[in-house]
Amino acid sequence: MRRFVGLLNMLKISQRANKVIASPVRKFLPLMLAAEKRGVKVFKLNVGNPNIAPPPLLLKTIKNYQPLSLDYAPSPGIREHVAAWVLYYKKLKINLKSENIIPTVGGAEAILLSVMAVTDPGDELIVFEPFYASYKGFAAMAGFKLVPVTLRVDNDFALPAAAEIEKKITRKTKAIIVINPNNPTGTVWGKKESQIIIDIANKNNLFVISDETYREIVFEQKPSSILNLPAAKNCAIVVDSASKRFSCPGARIGCIASFNNEIMAAVLKFAMIRLSAPTLEQYGLIPLLKNSTNYTEKITAEYKKRRDAVFNALQKMPGVICQKPQGAFYIIAKLPVDNAENFVKFMLMEFSYNKKTVIVTPAENFYMTPGLGRNEIRIAYVLSVKELKEAMEVLRKGLEKYKAKKQ
Ligand SMILES: Cc1ncc(COP(=O)(O)O)c(C=O)c1O
């Protein structure tokens, strides 16, 4: 028996598994459940799960699926589904061919396959912090290093000068990652910023991985892609997703799109190893990709109202600094607290107002540089305007109480 226990203790999981941090978005789940058990209603502003019904046509198309067997989809995607993506991009004035698009299991797999296609272990990717924290997990899984360029909330998360970005390039740098519209900042970079990034990439022989998961959710601009820029043709790899624009994160469909044939050939090899993206959902999304704007314009108008409700409320809170998001459905707010994680715990463990509290995500884990974002939170505005207004009132009361407690 003792020998058996000894053997068990010798089992070691990989270093890469040890490196992956717990999701900053989900790690407060036990505290949230405990609050709910005490009868406290928790406004959930921590997870970017759209609380909007998906287009009825998606579910209807899936229900009408005819074949009696549920086969693997082809690795390069179901032909009609890929053709629907081709049409979708055509409407954005991007003339991709079928072989320039491979459907993936959500944007998440599109990120994984893209980074695997451009990096070897030890290579470096430049990323603008704060950024979607899952990239850290992908870095640990694939063995590359993320090198951050810092953006600041008090500077509108503006793109630094090209020279500042170029300082981070080494012999090991393979690509620049851009998330546009951005999670967690809500920033939308236009043609000017995209051109600067593409110019840096072309000058230094780098790829650009452009994560455009939230493309349609833009409040002041028109939806666009880095692929609209002619100079992006060879270097850009687009990570795309149906999850947010069609409010269907559970459908698990995204795609990789690139004019670079070598990249597409590499991605196809990976896609064959992982077999295929979901069959039913590829079918379900065909009519929506062919005609997306009816739905996306409606939800974008709704997110804009939510953005305004949250931003206006935050602006009135003493000591809170934030920038008006131009897209996606997130906002970063700097709070007048020493440590946002302690504040989030306080909100869940000690505080309630009229038996209500709020869960948000501390922003520290969206940064690479230690110490940055310690007094910042990310709010996902994924509730109705009415609920968001109430949640902001609860947040304001919570901040007052927290400050009083600290004095
Ligand atoms: C910036 C960004 N990229 C990719 C994803 C992955 O989304 P999915 O795999 O559902 O397409 C998310 C999800 O929140 C995201 O915010």
The ligand as a MOL file (V3000), in Angstrom:
LIG
                    3D

  0  0  0     0  0            999 V3000
M  V30 BEGIN CTAB
M  V30 COUNTS 16 16 0 0 0
M  V30 BEGIN ATOM
M  V30 1 C -11.4190 38.5590 -27.8310 0
M  V30 2 C -12.0000 37.1950 -27.8350 0
M  V30 3 N -11.5310 36.3000 -28.7120 0
M  V30 4 C -12.0040 35.0510 -28.7610 0
M  V30 5 C -12.9980 34.6370 -27.8950 0
M  V30 6 C -13.4670 33.2240 -27.9910 0
M  V30 7 O -14.8010 33.1450 -28.2690 0
M  V30 8 P -15.4820 31.8640 -28.9390 0
M  V30 9 O -14.5410 30.7310 -28.7880 0
M  V30 10 O -16.7590 31.6610 -28.2140 0
M  V30 11 O -15.6950 32.2380 -30.3570 0
M  V30 12 C -13.5210 35.5340 -26.9510 0
M  V30 13 C -14.5450 35.1220 -25.9930 0
M  V30 14 O -14.9370 35.7970 -25.0790 0
M  V30 15 C -13.0120 36.8520 -26.9260 0
M  V30 16 O -13.4730 37.7530 -26.0700 0
M  V30 END ATOM
M  V30 BEGIN BOND
M  V30 1 1 1 2
M  V30 2 1 2 3
M  V30 3 2 2 15
M  V30 4 2 3 4
M  V30 5 1 4 5
M  V30 6 1 5 6
M  V30 7 2 5 12
M  V30 8 1 6 7
M  V30 9 1 7 8
M  V30 10 2 8 9
M  V30 11 1 8 10
M  V30 12 1 8 11
M  V30 13 1 12 13
M  V30 14 1 12 15
M  V30 15 2 13 14
M  V30 16 1 15 16
M  V30 END BOND
M  V30 END CTAB
M  END
